[in-house]
Every structure is written in structure tokens, then in C-alpha cells.
């Protein structure tokens, strides 16, 4: 006897397999066509999260990440 819970579980698994299979198939087709994804990233912090100290040097107070004022 097929219970309601088993019926729902089987249908959810079948739908998941169908959608996952189509998604994987689309990825395989895109790979075979030679699509390429390039991610470009820029960063202007230059490894300084905090600004240069206020010590009289030429870069004092410059650099770093802008901090939220409270």
C-alpha cells in the first residue's frame, strides 16, 4: 500500500532528479560549446583596512576602508 507520505516523497525525488538532470545536461552542453566565464575583481584597499596613522607622514589618514559613522 502506497501511503501519502511515500507518494509525496517519491514525487519530490523524481521532480528533483528531473530538474537536476536538466541543469547538469545544460552545463555539459555549455562546457562542450566552449563557453568561458571570466570574473574580474578590483580592490583599492591595498591591504590596509585601517587608514595610515596620524603621525605627520605624507600619507597620514589616507587609505583603508571607509567606516560607518555612528
PARO-443637 format. One record per residue: residue in three letters; chain; x, y, z of N, C-alpha, C in turn. Coordinates in Angstrom, 2 decimals, decimal comma. Each point is the difference from the previous one (the first is absolute). Layout:
<sites>
+-------+-------+---------+---------+---------+---------+----------+---------+---------+---------+---------+
! lolum ! marza !  n.east ! n.north !    n.up ! ca.east ! ca.north !   ca.up !  c.east ! c.north !    c.up !
+-------+-------+---------+---------+---------+---------+----------+---------+---------+---------+---------+
!   ALA !     A !       X !       Y !       Z !       X !        Y !       Z !       X !       Y !       Z !
...
+-------+-------+---------+---------+---------+---------+----------+---------+---------+---------+---------+
</sites>
This chain:
<sites>
+-------+-------+---------+---------+---------+---------+----------+---------+---------+---------+---------+
! lolum ! marza !  n.east ! n.north !    n.up ! ca.east ! ca.north !   ca.up !  c.east ! c.north !    c.up !
+-------+-------+---------+---------+---------+---------+----------+---------+---------+---------+---------+
!   UNK !     A !    0,84 !   -1,18 !    0,00 !   -0,84 !     1,18 !    0,00 !    0,89 !    1,24 !    0,00 !
!   UNK !     A !   -0,26 !    0,89 !   -0,88 !    0,75 !     1,24 !   -0,13 !   -0,63 !    1,06 !    0,89 !
!   UNK !     A !    0,77 !    0,45 !    0,97 !   -0,53 !     1,02 !    0,90 !    0,17 !    1,38 !   -0,63 !
!   UNK !     A !   -0,70 !    0,97 !    0,58 !    0,09 !     1,37 !   -0,51 !    1,43 !    0,53 !    0,12 !
!   UNK !     A !    0,63 !   -0,29 !    1,14 !    1,36 !     0,46 !    0,24 !    0,97 !   -0,59 !   -1,03 !
!   UNK !     A !   -0,13 !   -1,27 !   -0,30 !    0,87 !    -0,65 !   -0,99 !   -0,26 !    0,56 !   -1,39 !
!   UNK !     A !   -1,28 !    0,24 !   -0,32 !   -0,35 !     0,57 !   -1,29 !    0,63 !    1,38 !   -0,20 !
!   UNK !     A !   -0,14 !    0,86 !    1,02 !    0,58 !     1,35 !   -0,09 !    1,52 !   -0,09 !   -0,09 !
!   UNK !     A !    0,62 !   -0,85 !    0,81 !    1,45 !    -0,15 !   -0,03 !    0,48 !   -0,44 !   -1,39 !
!   UNK !     A !   -0,67 !   -1,00 !   -0,57 !    0,40 !    -0,50 !   -1,32 !   -0,14 !    1,08 !   -1,07 !
!   UNK !     A !   -1,08 !    0,78 !    0,05 !   -0,19 !     1,05 !   -0,99 !    1,01 !    1,13 !    0,16 !
!   UNK !     A !    0,30 !    0,38 !    1,23 !    1,00 !     1,03 !    0,22 !    1,37 !   -0,46 !   -0,49 !
!   UNK !     A !    0,36 !   -1,24 !    0,28 !    1,29 !    -0,53 !   -0,46 !    0,04 !   -0,08 !   -1,53 !
!   UNK !     A !   -1,08 !   -0,40 !   -0,62 !   -0,03 !    -0,09 !   -1,46 !    0,12 !    1,40 !   -0,62 !
!   UNK !     A !   -0,72 !    0,97 !    0,55 !    0,09 !     1,36 !   -0,53 !    1,40 !    0,57 !    0,20 !
!   UNK !     A !    0,58 !   -0,24 !    1,17 !    1,36 !     0,47 !    0,27 !    1,01 !   -0,61 !   -0,95 !
!   UNK !     A !   -0,15 !   -1,28 !   -0,26 !    0,90 !    -0,67 !   -0,93 !   -0,17 !    0,55 !   -1,41 !
!   UNK !     A !   -1,23 !    0,26 !   -0,39 !   -0,27 !     0,55 !   -1,33 !    0,65 !    1,37 !   -0,16 !
!   UNK !     A !   -0,23 !    0,89 !    0,97 !    0,56 !     1,35 !   -0,09 !    1,52 !    0,00 !    0,11 !
!   UNK !     A !    0,54 !   -0,82 !    0,89 !    1,46 !    -0,08 !    0,15 !    0,62 !   -0,58 !   -1,26 !
!   UNK !     A !   -0,64 !   -1,00 !   -0,57 !    0,51 !    -0,61 !   -1,22 !    0,03 !    1,00 !   -1,16 !
!   UNK !     A !   -1,07 !    0,78 !   -0,14 !   -0,03 !     1,00 !   -1,07 !    1,05 !    1,07 !    0,24 !
!   UNK !     A !    0,19 !    0,40 !    1,24 !    1,00 !     1,01 !    0,32 !    1,40 !   -0,51 !   -0,32 !
!   UNK !     A !    0,28 !   -1,23 !    0,39 !    1,32 !    -0,58 !   -0,29 !    0,20 !   -0,18 !   -1,49 !
!   UNK !     A !   -1,05 !   -0,37 !   -0,70 !    0,10 !    -0,16 !   -1,45 !    0,29 !    1,34 !   -0,66 !
!   UNK !     A !   -0,66 !    1,07 !    0,46 !    0,26 !     1,33 !   -0,56 !    1,44 !    0,43 !    0,27 !
!   UNK !     A !    0,53 !   -0,30 !    1,17 !    1,39 !     0,33 !    0,31 !    0,95 !   -0,77 !   -0,91 !
!   UNK !     A !   -0,29 !   -1,25 !   -0,24 !    0,85 !    -0,81 !   -0,87 !   -0,01 !    0,55 !   -1,43 !
!   UNK !     A !   -1,17 !    0,38 !   -0,49 !   -0,10 !     0,57 !   -1,35 !    0,77 !    1,31 !   -0,08 !
!   UNK !     A !   -0,13 !    0,85 !    1,01 !    0,73 !     1,27 !    0,02 !    1,50 !   -0,25 !    0,04 !
!   UNK !     A !    0,44 !   -1,02 !    0,75 !    1,43 !    -0,32 !    0,08 !    0,52 !   -0,47 !   -1,35 !
!   UNK !     A !   -0,78 !   -0,82 !   -0,68 !    0,43 !    -0,51 !   -1,30 !    0,04 !    1,10 !   -1,06 !
!   UNK !     A !   -0,85 !    1,03 !    0,14 !    0,02 !     1,09 !   -0,96 !    1,16 !    0,95 !    0,26 !
!   UNK !     A !    0,63 !   -0,13 !    1,14 !    1,19 !     0,80 !    0,27 !   -0,29 !    1,35 !    0,64 !
!   UNK !     A !   -1,12 !    0,14 !    0,67 !   -0,25 !     1,24 !    0,70 !    1,02 !    0,18 !    1,11 !
!   UNK !     A !    0,39 !    1,23 !    0,22 !    0,98 !     0,28 !    1,03 !   -0,51 !    1,16 !    0,86 !
!   UNK !     A !    0,12 !   -0,15 !    1,29 !   -0,42 !     1,05 !    0,93 !    1,26 !    0,62 !    0,60 !
!   UNK !     A !    0,11 !    1,30 !   -0,11 !    1,12 !     0,73 !    0,57 !   -0,54 !    0,95 !    1,06 !
!   UNK !     A !    0,54 !   -0,12 !    1,21 !   -0,43 !     0,86 !    1,10 !    1,10 !    1,02 !    0,23 !
!   UNK !     A !   -0,36 !    1,26 !   -0,13 !    0,95 !     1,08 !    0,25 !   -0,28 !    0,61 !    1,36 !
!   UNK !     A !    1,06 !    0,28 !    0,74 !   -0,16 !     0,56 !    1,33 !    1,04 !    1,09 !    0,19 !
!   UNK !     A !   -0,41 !    1,07 !    0,60 !    0,95 !     1,06 !    0,30 !   -0,12 !    0,35 !    1,48 !
!   UNK !     A !    1,10 !    0,49 !    0,54 !    0,04 !     0,31 !    1,42 !    0,91 !    1,21 !    0,16 !
!   UNK !     A !   -0,48 !    1,02 !    0,67 !    0,79 !     1,22 !    0,15 !    0,43 !    0,22 !    1,45 !
!   UNK !     A !    0,03 !   -1,06 !    0,79 !    0,38 !     0,13 !    1,41 !    1,51 !   -0,17 !    0,18 !
!   UNK !     A !    0,63 !   -0,73 !   -0,89 !    1,45 !    -0,23 !    0,05 !    0,44 !   -0,56 !    1,35 !
!   UNK !     A !   -0,73 !   -0,99 !    0,48 !    0,32 !    -0,71 !    1,24 !   -0,03 !    0,89 !    1,22 !
!   UNK !     A !   -0,72 !    1,10 !   -0,05 !   -0,10 !     0,89 !    1,16 !   -1,47 !    0,15 !    0,36 !
!   UNK !     A !   -0,43 !   -0,72 !    1,02 !   -1,38 !     0,13 !    0,45 !   -0,17 !    1,31 !    0,76 !
!   UNK !     A !    1,01 !    0,33 !    0,81 !   -0,01 !     1,26 !    0,75 !    0,84 !    1,02 !   -0,74 !
!   UNK !     A !   -0,35 !    1,27 !    0,08 !    0,81 !     1,03 !   -0,66 !    1,37 !    0,13 !    0,66 !
!   UNK !     A !    0,91 !    0,65 !   -0,72 !    1,33 !     0,23 !    0,57 !   -0,14 !    0,84 !    1,27 !
!   UNK !     A !    0,88 !   -0,21 !    0,96 !   -0,11 !     0,74 !    1,26 !    0,26 !    1,50 !   -0,19 !
!   UNK !     A !   -0,57 !    0,76 !    0,90 !    0,16 !     1,46 !   -0,03 !    1,31 !    0,35 !    0,73 !
!   UNK !     A !    1,12 !   -0,21 !   -0,69 !    1,29 !     0,22 !    0,65 !    0,86 !    1,03 !   -0,72 !
!   UNK !     A !   -0,61 !    0,78 !   -0,87 !    0,74 !     1,06 !   -0,67 !    0,63 !   -0,40 !   -1,31 !
!   UNK !     A !   -0,12 !   -1,25 !   -0,40 !    0,56 !    -0,43 !   -1,28 !   -0,88 !    0,50 !   -1,14 !
!   UNK !     A !    0,50 !   -0,18 !   -1,23 !   -0,72 !     0,54 !   -1,16 !   -1,33 !   -0,71 !   -0,26 !
!   UNK !     A !   -0,15 !   -1,25 !    0,43 !   -1,24 !    -0,75 !   -0,26 !   -0,91 !   -0,09 !    1,22 !
!   UNK !     A !    0,19 !    0,83 !    0,98 !   -0,78 !    -0,13 !    1,23 !   -1,49 !    0,12 !   -0,26 !
!   UNK !     A !   -0,77 !   -0,93 !    0,57 !   -1,45 !     0,01 !   -0,15 !   -0,52 !   -0,50 !   -1,32 !
!   UNK !     A !    0,87 !   -0,38 !   -0,93 !   -0,42 !    -0,47 !   -1,32 !   -0,04 !   -1,53 !   -0,03 !
!   UNK !     A !   -0,73 !   -0,52 !   -0,95 !   -0,09 !    -1,45 !   -0,19 !   -1,03 !   -0,62 !    0,90 !
!   UNK !     A !   -0,10 !   -1,31 !   -0,09 !   -0,94 !    -0,73 !    0,85 !   -1,41 !   -0,04 !   -0,55 !
!   UNK !     A !   -0,87 !   -0,58 !    0,77 !   -1,40 !    -0,16 !   -0,36 !   -0,81 !    1,06 !    0,73 !
!   UNK !     A !   -0,94 !    0,60 !   -0,70 !   -0,85 !     1,00 !    0,63 !   -0,81 !   -0,66 !    1,09 !
!   UNK !     A !    0,00 !    0,62 !    1,16 !   -0,74 !    -0,56 !    1,12 !   -1,28 !    0,79 !    0,21 !
!   UNK !     A !   -1,02 !   -0,69 !    0,42 !   -1,30 !     0,60 !    0,22 !    0,05 !    0,87 !    1,24 !
!   UNK !     A !   -0,50 !    1,23 !   -0,13 !   -0,05 !     0,90 !    1,14 !   -1,26 !   -0,28 !    0,80 !
!   UNK !     A !    0,13 !    0,01 !    1,30 !   -1,16 !    -0,26 !    0,86 !   -0,44 !    1,23 !    0,69 !
+-------+-------+---------+---------+---------+---------+----------+---------+---------+---------+---------+
</sites>
